[in-house]
Amino acid sequence: MAISKLIIIFGVILILVGISYEFMSIFLSKKIPLDFKIERENFTIFIPIGTSIIISIALSVVFYLLSKF
């Protein structure tokens, strides 16, 4: 594999990490509609269905784009 292609792939990965960091900071500061938090006296449970769907879609796009190279 040529060094130029490796540098481009590394740059794309860095961009994706930066974008995902920004999205995660947005998601952690706000409540996503399908994330459920149940609080009782003895326990608290958090069920991140919405976050899981968003991460699944993002990873599907990333792996699709990687398979095209």
N, C-alpha and C positions, 0 to 999 in steps of 0.2 A: 504494500500500500504506500502510496506517495506521501511524503511528509506534508505537502500542502493540504491533502485531504484530511490528514490527522489533525492539523491545526484548525481547519474549518469545523470538523466534528467537535473538537474540544471547545471552540468558541460557541457553537450552538448549545452544547451542554451547559456551559457557563451562563448563557442567556436564559435557558430554561430553568436553571436553578435560581437565578435572580428573580425571574417572573413568578416562580412557585413560592419563593420567600415572600414576595409582596402579596400574593393572593392569600397565603396562609396568615399573614398578619391582619389582613382584612377580615378573613373568616373567623379568626380567633377573637377579634374585637367585636364582632356582630354575631347575632344568632341566625343560623341558617334554618329555614322553615322545617326541614325534616330531621333536625337534630333534637332528640328528646332528652330531657334531664328530669329524673324522678328523684325527689328528695323526701325522705321519711325521717323519723326520729333516729333510727339506728343505722341507716345507710343512705348512700347517694349513688345512683346509677346513671350513666351517660351513654346514650345509644346514638352514635353519629351516622345515621343512615344517609343524610344529605351529603355530608362530607365524603363518605365512602363512594357515593355515586360520582361526585365531582372528581375525586382522585382516580377512579376507574376510567372515566372518560379521558382525563388528561393522559394517563398512562397508555391507553389504547391509541391515542393520537401519536404519542411519542414513539411507541413501538411500530406503528404503521409507517411513520416517516423513516425510522431507522431501517425498516425492511426494504424500503425503496432504494436505499444506497447500496 
